[in-house]
């Protein structure tokens, strides 16, 4: 997993995704991750059953867990930097860093 130097994002297929808040206590983080996984399973079960109300409830639970983890909602950093979540890394201030990382990784073969 490639993480930006400031620890705010991971890069997946060239796109930035906001990381979890680093200041979450272990038990809180573990509970939220557990809740997130339960909610994702509930979305799948709702889809399988064709239950739109269950899907909506499960998606709301996914959203709540992601907000708690800091992956959605207000940014967890305090320096005023904008949220670049879901943006292509090449279109952000991380572009040069990412290109350098890609150059280094291509030789790992």
Phi, psi and omega in degrees: 000128180266124182246138178296155183303330181273357176076012183276332186224158163249159180248124178233118181049045175079009182239142178278136175230128183297136179275168175293155177298128181286345183269005179288134175294146182312308181296325179292313179300314181300319179295317180294321177295318177300314178300319180297314180295319176300317182294321178295320176296324179292324175299312180300316180295320178297320177296315181300322181276349183069029184260095183298324179294319178295320178298315180298317178297317181294319178296323176296323178292321175300312181300317180297317180295318180294324174297315179299322179285345181090006180282341176226168179085201181300144178296152182265352177271162190241008184269006177084001179296143181289162176274123181251020182307134177072007178274152174293128185300328180293346179257019182232179176293352178271000188303310182296318177301313182296318179299318178297319178297317180297321178298317181291321183288331183294338178270002183284337181004000000 
